[in-house]
């Protein structure tokens, strides 16, 4: 099977790593990919949102499956363009991807489907949550405990567009639950917890994600399957009734409240950096499952999950999330890999044959172990082997986990 993977971040490198292990893989291609992915397949200089370029590339490669990683091309309709000419795609249409592309649309779908979620508010008064309605690269949610935070949030949210959503502030622990979907069926993947804030102690601005771990204590297969029944499957049914059948990964961000799980948001793709902790725990043929989903038939598909834990730490530029770092040499990746870590490229490039920084989140360092504590210790030991100018990372990823 010839596969074209769309995207260039740490999530896509993790997907490429997993897909490269598939028994049926003949060729792996990526657009545009990154230096880490280039070690596993062929990278092509086509942007993820260039629908026409991707269509031309997929046809020239005679791709058997296109796997779309990032949300922006999905919301923009890249999957529609490919499907229209008969190219199998793992990733939702623009109509279904609106579950992430518009918070207002998502709230409407949840109301119609009877999915438990945060209450919408008509007036912004603290405490509350302010959300940019459209895509914001994980940085469009603002927690407001007082008026000063609310004033700052309204100004910051305006940078992403005029439309906002105001919600009640829920208290509890957050968890991410992913499902592979074929339009009607949902196959659960293990729960993951990620860390969005830039600084230790969950302080600082929201980011695209500073780390993650899996499994999550108290949220095993039984709890995940209950979420499938109360969240994912009702949403799949509602989207199908609206003529927007969802094929791809439906990602629910949940708050575990005293009254049970409540949906904070939906995403229409694998999470980043959740995927980097998720895929090392998934055994079996992921490529086969994605191909079956794209064909609309996940019946009988099962993916075994390892008992091992995984912890991922994001290595970021010094100014992230406010700024990026470009051109700083990166050292120590081979040492970290030799120590047993998986190092996924997120914001890297080659300057000649020298690996350099090229973004905000530069690398994802993932380690596994018999429990979260062991995996965490290994991940941080690997981080200490890697260096680039201004490199920083949170020191408390999974520190409070008891798995």
C-alpha positions in Angstrom: 0.0 0.0 0.0 1.3 3.5 -0.9 0.5 6.0 1.7 0.7 9.8 1.5 0.9 11.5 4.9 -0.1 15.2 5.0 1.6 17.4 7.6 5.0 18.3 9.0 4.9 18.2 12.9 5.6 15.9 15.7 2.2 14.2 15.3 2.9 13.4 11.7 6.4 12.1 12.6 4.8 9.8 15.2 2.2 8.6 12.6 5.0 8.0 10.1 6.9 6.0 12.7 3.9 3.8 13.4 2.8 3.5 9.7 6.3 2.5 8.7 5.9 -0.7 10.8 2.8 -1.8 8.9 3.2 -5.2 7.1 1.3 -3.9 4.0 3.2 -0.6 3.6 5.0 -0.5 0.2 5.9 3.2 0.1 5.5 6.1 2.6 5.3 9.6 1.3 4.8 12.9 3.2 3.8 16.4 2.2 5.7 18.4 3.2 7.1 16.2 6.0 10.2 17.0 8.1 13.7 15.7 8.5 12.6 13.0 11.0 9.9 11.8 8.6 12.4 11.9 5.7 14.3 9.1 7.5 11.2 6.9 7.1 9.9 7.8 3.7 9.9 10.3 0.8 9.1 14.0 1.5 7.6 16.3 -1.1 7.6 20.1 -1.0 3.8 20.5 -1.1 2.1 22.5 1.7 -0.6 20.7 3.8 -3.2 23.2 2.8 -2.5 23.1 -0.9 -5.4 21.0 -2.0 -4.6 21.1 -5.7 -1.0 20.3 -5.1 -1.9 17.4 -2.8 -4.4 16.1 -5.4 -1.7 16.2 -8.1 0.8 14.5 -5.8 -1.6 11.8 -4.7 -2.4 11.0 -8.4 1.2 11.0 -9.5 2.1 8.6 -6.7 -1.0 6.5 -7.3 -1.5 6.7 -3.5 -3.8 4.0 -2.0 -4.5 6.1 1.1 -4.0 9.7 2.1 -3.7 10.4 5.9 -4.3 14.0 6.8 -2.6 15.1 10.0 -3.4 18.8 10.8 -6.8 20.4 11.3 -6.5 23.4 9.0 -6.5 21.5 5.7 -9.4 19.3 6.9 -11.5 22.4 7.8 -10.5 23.9 4.4 -11.8 20.8 2.6 -8.7 19.0 1.4 -10.3 15.6 2.1 -13.3 16.7 0.0 -11.1 17.4 -3.0 -9.3 14.1 -2.8 -12.4 12.0 -2.3 -14.1 13.8 -5.2 -11.7 12.1 -7.6 -11.7 8.8 -5.9 -8.6 9.0 -3.6 -9.2 7.2 -0.3 -8.7 9.6 2.6 -8.4 9.1 6.4 -9.7 12.5 7.5 -13.2 14.1 7.7 -14.8 16.3 5.1 -15.0 20.0 5.7 -18.6 19.6 6.8 -17.6 17.1 9.5 -14.4 18.9 10.4 -16.5 21.9 11.4 -16.8 20.0 14.7 -13.4 21.6 15.4 -13.5 24.5 12.9 -16.4 26.1 14.7 -17.1 26.0 18.5 -20.6 27.3 17.8 -21.3 24.4 15.4 -19.9 21.9 17.9 -22.2 23.2 20.7 -25.2 22.9 18.3 -24.3 19.3 17.5 -23.8 18.4 21.1 -27.1 19.9 22.1 -28.9 18.0 19.4 -27.1 14.7 20.3 -27.6 15.1 24.0 -23.9 15.1 24.8 -22.9 16.5 28.2 -20.9 19.7 27.9 -20.2 23.0 29.5 -23.1 25.3 29.7 -23.1 28.2 27.2 -23.3 31.7 28.8 -24.8 34.8 27.1 -22.8 37.3 29.1 -19.1 37.2 29.9 -18.7 37.4 33.7 -16.0 35.7 35.7 -15.5 32.9 36.4 -15.9 31.7 32.8 -14.1 30.4 29.8 -13.7 32.5 26.6 -13.1 30.5 23.4 -12.3 31.8 19.9 -14.9 30.3 17.7 -12.5 29.2 14.9 -9.2 27.4 14.7 -6.5 28.8 16.9 -3.7 26.2 16.9 -4.6 25.2 20.5 -4.1 28.7 21.8 -7.7 30.1 21.6 -9.1 29.1 25.0 -8.8 31.5 28.0 -9.7 30.6 31.6 -11.0 33.7 33.4 -11.2 33.6 37.2 -11.5 37.4 37.7 -12.2 40.5 35.7 -8.6 41.3 34.8 -8.2 37.8 33.2 -11.5 38.3 31.4 -10.4 41.7 30.0 -7.2 40.1 28.8 -9.0 37.1 27.3 -11.4 39.2 25.3 -8.6 41.1 23.8 -6.5 38.0 23.0 -9.5 36.1 21.6 -10.2 39.0 19.2 -6.9 38.3 17.5 -8.4 35.0 16.2 -11.6 36.6 14.8 -14.7 38.4 15.9 -16.7 35.4 17.0 -16.3 34.0 20.5 -18.0 31.4 22.7 -18.6 32.0 26.4 -18.9 28.9 28.7 -19.1 28.1 32.4 -15.8 27.3 34.0 -15.8 23.6 34.9 -13.5 22.2 37.6 -11.8 18.8 37.4 -9.1 16.8 35.6 -8.8 16.9 31.8 -8.4 13.9 29.6 -8.4 13.3 25.9 -10.2 10.4 24.3 -9.7 9.5 20.7 -11.7 7.2 18.4 -11.1 6.0 14.8 -14.4 6.5 12.9 -15.7 5.2 9.6 -18.8 7.4 9.5 -21.0 5.2 11.7 -18.6 3.2 14.0 -16.2 4.4 16.6 -13.1 2.3 17.7 -11.7 3.6 21.0 -8.0 4.4 21.5 -6.4 4.8 25.0 -7.0 7.9 27.0 -4.2 10.5 27.2 -3.6 13.6 29.3 -1.9 16.6 27.8 -0.4 19.8 29.3 -1.4 23.0 27.5 0.2 25.7 29.7 3.7 26.9 28.9 5.1 26.8 32.4 5.4 24.4 35.3 2.4 24.2 37.6 0.0 24.8 34.7 0.9 28.5 34.6 1.7 30.8 31.7 -0.1 31.1 28.3 -1.8 28.3 26.5 0.3 26.5 23.9 -0.2 23.8 21.3 0.9 21.3 24.1 4.0 20.9 26.2 3.7 17.2 26.9 1.4 14.2 27.5 1.2 10.8 29.0 -0.9 7.6 28.8 -2.6 5.7 30.5 -4.6 8.0 32.8 -5.3 6.7 36.3 -9.0 5.9 36.8 -9.8 6.2 33.1 -9.2 2.7 31.6 -11.0 0.8 28.9 -14.4 0.6 30.6 -14.5 4.4 31.2 -13.3 5.1 27.6 -16.0 2.8 26.2 -18.6 4.6 28.3 -17.5 7.9 26.7 -17.8 6.2 23.2 -21.5 5.5 24.0 -22.3 8.9 25.6 -20.1 11.2 23.4 -18.6 9.9 20.3 -21.3 7.6 18.9 -24.1 10.1 19.4 -22.1 12.8 17.7 -21.3 10.5 14.8 -25.0 9.8 14.4 -25.9 13.5 14.5 -23.3 14.4 12.0 -24.4 11.6 9.6 -28.0 12.9 9.9 -26.7 16.3 8.8 -25.1 14.8 5.8 -21.6 15.2 7.2 -20.5 11.6 8.0 -17.3 11.7 10.0 -14.4 9.6 8.7 -11.2 10.0 10.7 -10.2 10.6 14.3 -12.8 12.2 16.5 -11.0 13.6 19.5 -13.0 14.6 22.6 -11.3 16.8 25.2 -13.1 16.1 28.4 -13.3 17.5 31.9 -13.9 14.9 34.6 -16.3 16.7 36.9 -18.1 15.5 40.0 -21.1 15.1 37.8 -19.3 12.9 35.2 -17.3 13.7 32.1 -18.2 16.9 30.2 -17.0 17.7 26.7 -14.7 20.8 26.6 -14.0 20.6 22.9 -13.9 18.4 19.8 -11.0 18.1 17.4 -11.2 16.4 14.0 -7.7 14.8 14.0 -5.1 13.2 16.2 -3.8 15.4 19.0 -0.3 16.9 19.3 1.5 15.9 21.5 -1.1 13.3 22.6 -0.3 11.1 19.5 3.3 10.9 20.5 2.3 9.1 23.8 -0.7 7.3 22.3 0.9 5.4 19.3 3.8 3.8 21.2 1.1 2.0 23.3 -1.0 0.8 20.2 0.0 -2.6 19.0 -1.2 -4.2 15.7 -1.8 -2.8 12.3 -2.7 0.9 12.5 -2.4 1.3 8.8 -4.9 -1.4 8.2 -7.3 0.2 10.6 -7.0 3.6 8.9 -7.5 2.1 5.5 -10.7 0.3 6.7 -12.0 3.5 8.2 -11.4 5.4 5.0 -13.3 2.6 3.2 -16.2 3.0 5.6 -16.0 -0.3 7.3 -14.3 -0.7 10.7 -16.4 -3.8 11.6 -14.3 -6.4 13.3 -11.3 -4.1 13.6 -9.5 -4.3 17.0 -6.2 -2.6 18.0 -4.4 -4.1 21.0 -3.0 -1.7 23.6 0.2 -2.3 25.5 0.1 -2.3 29.3 3.2 -0.1 29.2 3.0 3.6 29.9 4.3 6.4 27.7 5.4 10.0 28.6 6.2 12.8 26.1 8.0 16.0 26.8 8.0 18.9 24.3 11.3 20.7 23.8 10.3 24.2 22.8 12.0 27.4 21.6 12.9 30.0 24.3 10.2 32.4 23.2 7.4 29.9 22.6 4.4 30.4 22.3 5.0 34.1 21.6 7.8 33.4 19.1 9.7 30.7 17.2 13.4 29.8 16.8 14.9 29.3 13.4 18.4 28.2 12.5 19.8 27.1 15.9 21.8 23.9 15.6 20.4 20.9 17.5 22.6 18.3 19.2 22.1 15.1 21.1 19.2 13.4 19.3 21.2 10.3 18.5 22.3 10.1 22.1 18.7 10.3 23.3 17.6 7.6 20.8 20.5 5.3 21.8 19.2 5.7 25.4 15.9 4.2 24.3 13.8 7.3 23.7 11.7 8.1 20.6 12.5 11.6 19.4 9.8 13.0 17.1 10.7 16.1 15.0 8.2 18.9 15.2 9.9 22.2 14.2 13.1 21.2 12.6 14.9 21.7 9.2 18.1 20.9 7.5 20.8 23.6 6.9 23.0 21.6 4.5 23.4 18.4 6.5 23.0 20.1 9.9 19.8 19.7 11.8 18.5 23.1 13.0 15.4 24.6 14.7 12.5 25.7 12.6 9.5 26.6 14.8 8.1 26.9 18.3 7.8 23.4 19.4 11.0 21.8 18.2 11.0 18.2 19.3 8.8 15.7 21.2 10.8 13.2 23.4 8.8 10.1 24.2 9.8 7.2 26.5 7.9 4.1 27.6 8.1 2.0 30.8 6.2 -0.4 33.0 4.4 2.6 34.6 4.2 6.3 34.2 6.9 7.0 36.8 9.4 4.8 34.9 8.5 6.3 31.5 8.7 9.8 32.9 12.2 9.2 34.4 13.4 7.9 31.1 11.9 10.8 29.1 13.5 13.4 31.2 16.9 11.7 31.2 16.7 11.7 27.3 15.7 15.4 27.3 18.9 16.2 29.2 21.0 14.7 26.3 19.5 17.1 23.7 20.4 20.8 23.4 19.8 23.8 21.2 20.1 27.5 22.0 17.3 28.7 24.3 15.8 25.2 24.7 13.2 24.9 27.4 10.6 22.4 28.6 8.3 21.9 31.5 9.7 19.8 34.4 6.4 18.6 35.7 4.9 16.5 32.8 3.0 13.6 34.4 4.5 14.4 37.8 1.2 13.9 39.6 0.2 10.8 37.7 -0.3 7.6 39.7 -0.4 4.8 37.1 
